[in-house]
Structure formats: C-alpha cells, structure tokens
Amino acid sequence: MILIQGANVLTGDDFEIADVLVLGEEIAQVGVIEPRQGMRLVEGKGMFLGPGLVDLHVHFREPGEEHKEDIDTGSRSAAAGGFTAVVTMPNTSPATDTPERAARVAAAGRSTGLVDVIPASAITMGRAGEQLVDFHEMYDAGVRIFTDDGDSVADAALLEKALATTASMPGAVVAQHAEDRTLAAGGHVHAGDVSAALGVAGLTRDAEIEVVRRDIDIARGTEGRLHVQHVSTAEGVVLIAEAKREGLAITAEVTPHHLALTDASVAAGDTNFKMYPPLRTDRDREALTQALEEGVIDIVATDHAPHAPAEKSVSLAQAPRGVIGLETAVPVALAALGGNLETLFDRMSRSPARIASMADHGGVVAPGARANLVMIDPDHVWHARSWLSKSANSPFSGERLVGRAMLTLHNGNVTWETKT
C-alpha cells in the first residue's frame, strides 16, 4: 500500500488537495485518509499528482540498433520522465511490419515492466513505400498507430488506401512523418541565415508544408484519422487549424525542443541541436506554442531519438538527426506552457491516451482507476547532467531546468522516484 499525502490531485478538470491510497494495481481511495500500519507514506505537499504521461513517439532502437537504446533503457528513461506508456516507432531493423515483430516489442516491454511499451506498425512493408502492411492483422495484434516514421508515404494512392482501410477500425490512426523527402534531400538544419553562416545545406519549410497540405487533401476524401507528427512550421499550424475547423479527423503533435529552441541554437555547430525536423525560427516557435495552448496541436510527443556518442561526435553535416527527450520533457513543456499544469496533463497524458485508445492511461485520479500516476514538483530545480538512456544527445545537457517528475507509478509499482 502506498499513501500519497496532501498532494494537489487531478480529480477532474481541476486540482484539489487530497490523499491518494494505492492498493495493488489500482487507486483504492481519494480524500482524507488516515495512515495505517503497513502503508508506505509519500509526502505530496506542494506536488501535483495526475495520470501518468503518455508519449506517442519514441525510438527505442530495438531490434537492430541496441547500442543506441534498447527497450529496457528506454523504459527506464521514460519512467524517470514521468511516463507510464510509450508508443515505439517501427523504423527498427527489421521494421515492425508484422504481428510477430510487434508482439516481440510488446513482450520486451512487459519483461522490463516499467512502462506500457506499445508498438506502432509501419504503414508499408519494410517502410519502403510500396506495399501496405496487413492492417487487419496488425490491428488484431493490438496496434493502433500506423506510421512509416522517418519517411512520409510519398505515394498518394497508397496513403489514401491506408486511411480508407483503417477508417473501419475503431481507434486506428495513420500518423504521417511530415516531410517531403525530395524537398528535404541533402539538408541538415533549417534553411536560413544560420544554415548560410554554417555553410551547410538547409531544410526548407516547404518540405513540411507540402506534405501536410497534401495529406489533409487525401484525408478529406476518406473517413480515416490522420495524425501529423512533429509539426515545426507556422504554416503547418495554419493548415491543421483549417482542417480542424472543417471537421476533419486530424490531430497533431509537437516536440518539447521545438517549443523551446530555434535554429539560433545550432549556430555554434553543436550536433545535439541537429534534429528531424530541424529547429525553425522564433516565429515558428511562437506559433507552435500558441497552437499547443489553444489545442490546435493536440499533444506533446518527445520524438526521443537516441544516438551513440561517437555518432554525434562528428561534423554537423555528418551527424545523424535526432535528440533524446523523455527525461527533460516535463520541465521543457512546462516552461513553454507558462507553468500551466492542467494543460500539461491534458497535452501529455489525457489527449495522447485518447488518440491511441489507451483505456488504462490518461484518466482522472479516482477510486478503481489503474494506478498509472505521476507526481510533479513544478518548482524543483535540477541540472541535466546524467541520463537513464544509453545515449546523451540532448540539447538540454547541463542546463538548469525547473520542474520534474518526482514519483512515477506504473500499475501501482514505483518505477521512478527523484532523490532530493
């Protein structure tokens, strides 16, 4: 038994000061609770307790690139960040494109037991953009999110068929990597003054805008659900807002680093600021933040993308794109949202759980609910100097951060506790 005492508890749309008793895998009681022998007491005064965070976009690199990350270390990193469920991207080696491969990922997550590890499926076999996966088989295997992340599906007819096929599957989502490969070819950072000063090829905003525009047009002719991954441009936000006003079934995500940083951050050539899509301008960052606050962008997803130190210890042009983000997501997102914890829990727990149809995550803190919980101290000051991830390619390394997950419970078990 775990008794969390006197926390600000998200029991509905607002917080109320209460005690929370966890018994086994469930929340047993919420209210004023007298401590009893055998209870483990956790001080919650000044803390904010809500449903565990959910990340719909992580790369755990297993199978194929376990030297960067594996499901065990990725799960530890997620738990430390306050997450109780993650969706792993299928751009592994081999790609997650069969029920058997999806089952192996899920089983490895259960073996570690720190977070729910839910595999996404590729849209096309081998992510080659030529032949669709068997959506019905993957759906029956528990998959709800389909994406060729790392690449967009270039063939419009294939994407249309994917959206039309999944439309008949309750909760199924087609998630598109919003970048045109031909328009992005050879680029390394956002195309602008910084890329020119660095003398490297730039990635234009059109590479994102054209894919988002095309995909919305395709989705309009189907009843499928479209999810736009890692939006980075102000123009992309406008297109998504227009599609939502039209009533289309569209959702979108933004990463913490795109809320916090701009291409000015990469001016020194540090490869830990090279990511996919690239950091854009301050105008883009402001548009993304406003869209997240207003709900035009539905969720924050980290796009946690580990790379080994040797892979990032090269020139900017040679380095792979991608950064880790699970352990710093709370302070970075909280700062972008002006400290608004109600919005943070909605965009990082409730909404992603709803999009991915996760019944045991993202709910209110109430008796009978599964005890997937996180307790956040919005005032905790810390420095990001070490990681649970195998990799350390964070743009926030060494930074002073404010706000942290202090306690994470997955199915009633403590999976992370910040030592103070």
Buried (B, 14 or more C-beta within 10 A) or exposed (E): BBBBBBBBBBBEEEBEEBBBBBBEBBBBBBEEBEEEEEBEEBEBEEBBBBBBBBBBBBBBBBBEBBBBBBBBBBBBBBBBBBBBBBBBBBBBEEBBBBBEBBBBBBEBBEEBBBBBBBBBBBBBBBBEBEEBBBBEBBBEBEBBBBBBBBBBBBBEEBBBBBBBBBBEBEBBBBBBBBBBBEBBEEBBBBBBEBBEEBEBBBBBBBBBBBBBBBBBEBBBEBEBBBBBBBBBBBBBBBBBBBBBEEEBBBBBBBBBBBBBBBBBBBBEBBBBBBBBBBBBBEEBBEBBBEBBBEBBBBBBBBBBBBBBEEBBEEEBBEBBBBBBBBBBBBBBBBBBBEEBBBBBBBBBBBBBBBBBEBEBBBBBBBEEBBBBBBBBBBEBEBEBEEBBBBBBBBBBBEBEBBBBBBBBBBBBBBBBBBEE
